[in-house]
Amino acid sequence: MEYGEDVKRRLKRLEGQVRGVLNMMEEEKPCKDVVSQLSAVRSAADKAIAYVVAVNLENCILEEQEKGNDTSKLVKEAVDLLVKSR
């Protein structure tokens, strides 16, 4: 799979969020604020995972359809991958 600039941008943003959480910890910010930001990091990671799976699934389905193959197995694998990532 080729990873485009959009997914790389998402991960760079996520990297910045993690650095922000580390700074908050260094500054001894309240637990509630740190946990809130960690939750945002987790949400961003979940969205990045979903995006990667969706783009890959779309590409795989198109390839399989061109070959005249059934795509139901690909969809099941993608769903299993998303479930496993949680």
C-alpha positions in Angstrom: 0.0 0.0 0.0 1.2 3.5 -0.8 0.6 5.9 2.1 -0.3 9.4 0.9 0.5 12.7 2.4 -2.9 13.0 4.1 -2.3 10.0 6.3 1.2 11.2 7.1 -0.2 14.6 8.0 -2.6 12.9 10.4 0.2 11.0 12.1 2.4 14.2 12.4 -0.5 15.9 14.0 -0.9 12.9 16.4 2.8 13.1 17.1 2.4 16.8 18.1 -0.5 15.9 20.4 1.6 13.3 22.2 4.4 15.8 22.6 1.8 18.2 24.0 0.7 15.6 26.6 4.3 15.0 27.6 4.7 18.8 28.1 1.6 18.9 30.2 3.0 16.1 32.4 6.3 18.0 32.7 4.4 21.1 33.7 2.4 18.9 36.2 -0.9 19.8 34.7 -4.0 18.3 36.4 -4.8 14.7 35.8 -8.2 15.6 34.3 -6.5 17.7 31.6 -3.8 15.1 30.8 -6.4 12.3 30.5 -8.6 14.6 28.3 -5.7 15.1 25.9 -4.7 11.4 25.9 -8.3 10.7 24.9 -7.9 13.0 22.0 -4.7 11.2 21.0 -6.5 7.9 21.1 -9.3 9.2 19.0 -6.9 10.6 16.4 -5.1 7.2 16.3 -8.4 5.4 15.8 -9.3 7.7 13.0 -5.9 7.2 11.4 -6.3 3.4 11.6 -9.8 3.6 10.1 -8.5 5.8 7.3 -5.6 3.4 6.4 -7.9 0.4 6.5 -10.6 2.1 4.4 -8.2 3.3 1.7 -6.5 -0.1 1.5 -9.9 -1.8 1.4 -11.0 0.4 -1.4 -7.9 -0.3 -3.5 -8.1 -4.0 -2.8 -11.8 -4.2 -3.8 -11.1 -2.4 -7.0 -8.3 -4.7 -7.9 -10.3 -7.8 -7.1 -13.4 -6.5 -9.1 -11.2 -5.9 -12.1 -10.1 -9.6 -11.9 -13.8 -10.6 -11.5 -13.2 -12.0 -8.0 -15.5 -12.0 -5.0 -14.7 -9.2 -2.5 -16.6 -10.3 0.6 -13.5 -11.9 2.1 -11.7 -8.6 1.9 -14.5 -6.8 3.7 -14.5 -9.4 6.5 -10.7 -9.1 6.8 -11.0 -5.3 7.1 -13.7 -5.5 9.7 -11.6 -8.0 11.7 -8.6 -5.7 11.5 -10.6 -2.8 12.8 -12.0 -4.8 15.6 -8.6 -6.1 16.5 -7.2 -2.6 16.6 -9.5 -1.7 19.5 
